Amino acid sequence: MKTGFVSHPIYRQHDTGPAHPESPERLAAIEGHLVKSGLISDLVEIKPADDPDLAAWIDTVHHPRYYETLKKMVPEDETVYLDPDTPFSPLSLAAAEKAVGGVLTAADRVMSGSIQNAFCAVRPPGHHAEADRAMGFCLFNNVAIAARYLQKKHHLERIFILDWDVHHGNGTQHLFYSDPTVFYFSTHQYPFYPGTGSERERGEGEGEGFTLNCPLSSGAGDSDILHRIETVMAPALAAFKPDFILISAGFDAHQSDPLASLQVTDEGFSEMTQIVRSLAETHCGGRIVSCLEGGYHLAALARSVGRHLEALSA
């Protein structure tokens, strides 16, 4: 079985302005690299399916009034800001809806067995989005919605979310902080934006112990992050026995990225992916959906996504 690759032209229509790091050029760089390297021929290209229940799926993690408010705020011909970092242009909401739809379509395809796993080259990203507000370039929390979708539509019990973006996924953590059925694991630079993600944050109530943060200091590189993936995440995942693995795949921990100061290499992202794929094959039939989050050095992003996809499809 092959690896799916989710894309759609609307993702490039989310206009963040000429100086914003989360730009449409990110997807152009990724797709250009996949074509030039020939990797695209090994992937199953997937377009988001139209889902009449999309609003209901979004509302499984976001407050209904949040989605309704965004609909009323869509600008006619300019870009506005939902917070100091998060632009909202005339087609941003449409792109965000298709981003959610793309991840859900990938989940369906993996569950049907037509593909083994998938990478979703979507934007806007999602892991900073809280239940009732946009934050940090993110509108809807794509991975969190997918977790609930897999539980409610496909009747899976336990979802494991691995977030290796250089920034902690505050939104995802908060959405499942008291939920023992969704395990959230994150490696990230700390202290750093958005300020969350200390080792002390382990969940609450029934969810205590199902949030696990491995903060990294500035300058940490491949050996540091791989050590935590192998010695902390892997045993936690094995004990949790997930039915499905979701990856918030940010590539801004790369040593060339302009927004942070970790030192992960292209090879580091490949090795992380190989570890996760092996764990997925052991514990959940190989089922993985990976979703693009950060990564702002275009060449490094393109190469790292290429290595990620090579490891997923090996």
BELRA-V684510 format. One record per residue. RES is the residue in three letters. PHI is phi in whole degrees, 0 to 359 (999 if undefined). D_FIRST is the distance of its C-alpha to the first C-alpha in Angstrom with 1 decimal. Layout:
<<RES & PHI & D_FIRST> <RES & PHI & D_FIRST>>
This chain:
<<MET & 999 & 0.0> <LYS & 258 & 3.8> <THR & 262 & 7.1> <GLY & 274 & 9.6> <PHE & 228 & 13.2> <VAL & 268 & 16.0> <SER & 210 & 19.3> <HIS & 195 & 22.4> <PRO & 301 & 25.8> <ILE & 295 & 27.7> <TYR & 298 & 26.6> <ARG & 277 & 28.8> <GLN & 272 & 31.7> <HIS & 286 & 32.3> <ASP & 270 & 35.4> <THR & 259 & 36.4> <GLY & 94 & 39.3> <PRO & 291 & 40.0> <ALA & 251 & 40.3> <HIS & 276 & 37.6> <PRO & 292 & 34.9> <GLU & 272 & 32.2> <SER & 252 & 32.3> <PRO & 300 & 30.2> <GLU & 298 & 30.2> <ARG & 301 & 27.7> <LEU & 289 & 24.9> <ALA & 300 & 26.4> <ALA & 295 & 26.2> <ILE & 298 & 22.6> <GLU & 293 & 21.5> <GLY & 298 & 24.0> <HIS & 294 & 22.7> <LEU & 295 & 19.1> <VAL & 290 & 20.6> <LYS & 297 & 23.1> <SER & 279 & 20.7> <GLY & 85 & 18.2> <LEU & 299 & 15.4> <ILE & 301 & 15.1> <SER & 289 & 13.8> <ASP & 267 & 10.6> <LEU & 252 & 10.1> <VAL & 266 & 9.7> <GLU & 285 & 13.4> <ILE & 233 & 14.5> <LYS & 253 & 18.1> <PRO & 300 & 19.8> <ALA & 283 & 20.6> <ASP & 285 & 24.3> <ASP & 238 & 25.1> <PRO & 296 & 28.7> <ASP & 259 & 28.5> <LEU & 303 & 27.6> <ALA & 300 & 31.1> <ALA & 295 & 30.9> <TRP & 292 & 27.7> <ILE & 300 & 29.4> <ASP & 287 & 32.4> <THR & 291 & 30.6> <VAL & 238 & 31.2> <HIS & 259 & 33.7> <HIS & 296 & 37.1> <PRO & 306 & 37.5> <ARG & 293 & 40.5> <TYR & 294 & 38.4> <TYR & 299 & 36.2> <GLU & 297 & 39.3> <THR & 295 & 41.2> <LEU & 299 & 38.6> <LYS & 301 & 38.8> <LYS & 285 & 42.6> <MET & 265 & 42.4> <VAL & 303 & 40.3> <PRO & 284 & 42.7> <GLU & 280 & 43.7> <ASP & 209 & 44.0> <GLU & 213 & 43.8> <THR & 254 & 41.8> <VAL & 248 & 43.0> <TYR & 241 & 42.1> <LEU & 275 & 41.0> <ASP & 207 & 41.8> <PRO & 302 & 42.9> <ASP & 248 & 39.4> <THR & 243 & 37.6> <PRO & 287 & 38.2> <PHE & 220 & 38.0> <SER & 254 & 38.2> <PRO & 305 & 38.4> <LEU & 251 & 34.6> <SER & 295 & 33.6> <LEU & 294 & 33.2> <ALA & 299 & 31.2> <ALA & 295 & 28.8> <ALA & 295 & 28.7> <GLU & 297 & 27.9> <LYS & 290 & 25.0> <ALA & 297 & 23.8> <VAL & 300 & 23.8> <GLY & 300 & 22.2> <GLY & 294 & 19.4> <VAL & 292 & 18.5> <LEU & 292 & 18.9> <THR & 297 & 16.7> <ALA & 299 & 13.9> <ALA & 299 & 14.7> <ASP & 300 & 14.7> <ARG & 294 & 11.2> <VAL & 294 & 9.9> <MET & 294 & 12.4> <SER & 285 & 11.5> <GLY & 87 & 8.0> <SER & 284 & 7.0> <ILE & 223 & 5.3> <GLN & 276 & 5.4> <ASN & 203 & 8.6> <ALA & 204 & 11.0> <PHE & 241 & 14.2> <CYS & 251 & 17.1> <ALA & 273 & 19.7> <VAL & 249 & 22.4> <ARG & 206 & 26.1> <PRO & 291 & 28.5> <PRO & 291 & 27.1> <GLY & 219 & 27.8> <HIS & 286 & 28.5> <HIS & 271 & 32.3> <ALA & 293 & 32.8> <GLU & 271 & 34.9> <ALA & 301 & 35.4> <ASP & 230 & 38.3> <ARG & 199 & 38.2> <ALA & 283 & 36.4> <MET & 194 & 36.5> <GLY & 54 & 35.4> <PHE & 80 & 33.7> <CYS & 252 & 31.8> <LEU & 254 & 32.4> <PHE & 248 & 29.9> <ASN & 274 & 28.0> <ASN & 303 & 24.5> <VAL & 291 & 22.9> <ALA & 297 & 25.6> <ILE & 298 & 25.2> <ALA & 298 & 21.5> <ALA & 298 & 22.5> <ARG & 294 & 25.1> <TYR & 299 & 22.8> <LEU & 296 & 20.3> <GLN & 287 & 23.4> <LYS & 275 & 25.2> <LYS & 275 & 22.8> <HIS & 258 & 20.1> <HIS & 61 & 22.8> <LEU & 278 & 21.3> <GLU & 266 & 24.1> <ARG & 236 & 23.4> <ILE & 244 & 21.8> <PHE & 253 & 22.0> <ILE & 249 & 22.6> <LEU & 254 & 22.8> <ASP & 240 & 24.9> <TRP & 250 & 25.5> <ASP & 302 & 27.4> <VAL & 292 & 30.8> <HIS & 259 & 32.5> <HIS & 297 & 32.4> <GLY & 275 & 30.7> <ASN & 305 & 33.9> <GLY & 297 & 32.7> <THR & 297 & 29.7> <GLN & 302 & 31.8> <HIS & 295 & 34.6> <LEU & 295 & 32.6> <PHE & 241 & 31.4> <TYR & 296 & 34.4> <SER & 248 & 35.7> <ASP & 247 & 32.4> <PRO & 279 & 31.3> <THR & 265 & 28.0> <VAL & 234 & 26.6> <PHE & 266 & 26.8> <TYR & 249 & 27.4> <PHE & 239 & 27.3> <SER & 223 & 28.5> <THR & 249 & 29.5> <HIS & 192 & 31.8> <GLN & 288 & 35.1> <TYR & 208 & 38.1> <PRO & 285 & 40.7> <PHE & 191 & 39.2> <TYR & 303 & 38.4> <PRO & 263 & 38.2> <GLY & 101 & 40.2> <THR & 265 & 38.2> <GLY & 103 & 36.0> <SER & 283 & 38.5> <GLU & 297 & 37.8> <ARG & 289 & 40.3> <GLU & 276 & 38.0> <ARG & 234 & 36.3> <GLY & 97 & 36.2> <GLU & 216 & 39.0> <GLY & 57 & 39.9> <GLU & 295 & 37.1> <GLY & 272 & 34.7> <GLU & 297 & 36.7> <GLY & 93 & 34.5> <PHE & 255 & 31.2> <THR & 241 & 31.8> <LEU & 221 & 31.6> <ASN & 253 & 32.7> <CYS & 239 & 32.8> <PRO & 292 & 35.0> <LEU & 240 & 35.3> <SER & 277 & 38.4> <SER & 310 & 38.8> <GLY & 96 & 37.9> <ALA & 295 & 35.3> <GLY & 228 & 32.4> <ASP & 305 & 29.4> <SER & 297 & 31.0> <ASP & 292 & 32.3> <ILE & 287 & 29.2> <LEU & 294 & 27.0> <HIS & 300 & 29.8> <ARG & 289 & 29.6> <ILE & 297 & 25.8> <GLU & 282 & 26.1> <THR & 260 & 29.4> <VAL & 248 & 29.6> <MET & 291 & 26.3> <ALA & 302 & 24.3> <PRO & 294 & 27.0> <ALA & 295 & 27.4> <LEU & 295 & 23.7> <ALA & 298 & 23.9> <ALA & 291 & 27.1> <PHE & 287 & 25.8> <LYS & 56 & 22.8> <PRO & 288 & 20.7> <ASP & 269 & 18.4> <PHE & 197 & 16.7> <ILE & 243 & 17.2> <LEU & 248 & 18.3> <ILE & 243 & 19.4> <SER & 275 & 22.4> <ALA & 265 & 21.6> <GLY & 270 & 25.0> <PHE & 244 & 25.6> <ASP & 272 & 29.4> <ALA & 279 & 29.9> <HIS & 297 & 29.5> <GLN & 297 & 32.8> <SER & 265 & 33.4> <ASP & 291 & 33.0> <PRO & 279 & 36.4> <LEU & 261 & 36.3> <ALA & 210 & 36.1> <SER & 219 & 36.9> <LEU & 275 & 34.2> <GLN & 232 & 33.1> <VAL & 288 & 29.4> <THR & 254 & 27.9> <ASP & 306 & 24.7> <GLU & 296 & 24.0> <GLY & 299 & 24.8> <PHE & 295 & 22.1> <SER & 297 & 19.6> <GLU & 294 & 20.9> <MET & 301 & 20.9> <THR & 297 & 17.2> <GLN & 299 & 16.5> <ILE & 297 & 18.8> <VAL & 294 & 17.3> <ARG & 298 & 13.7> <SER & 299 & 15.3> <LEU & 296 & 17.3> <ALA & 297 & 14.5> <GLU & 296 & 12.8> <THR & 285 & 16.4> <HIS & 251 & 17.6> <CYS & 215 & 15.2> <GLY & 64 & 12.0> <GLY & 80 & 10.5> <ARG & 284 & 11.3> <ILE & 221 & 12.7> <VAL & 235 & 14.2> <SER & 251 & 16.4> <CYS & 231 & 19.3> <LEU & 298 & 21.7> <GLU & 245 & 25.2> <GLY & 270 & 27.7> <GLY & 127 & 28.0> <TYR & 233 & 31.0> <HIS & 264 & 31.4> <LEU & 301 & 29.6> <ALA & 294 & 28.8> <ALA & 294 & 27.9> <LEU & 300 & 25.7> <ALA & 299 & 23.8> <ARG & 295 & 23.4> <SER & 293 & 22.4> <VAL & 297 & 19.7> <GLY & 301 & 18.4> <ARG & 293 & 18.4> <HIS & 300 & 16.8> <LEU & 291 & 13.8> <GLU & 301 & 13.7> <ALA & 289 & 13.7> <LEU & 294 & 11.0> <SER & 260 & 8.6> <ALA & 298 & 10.3>>
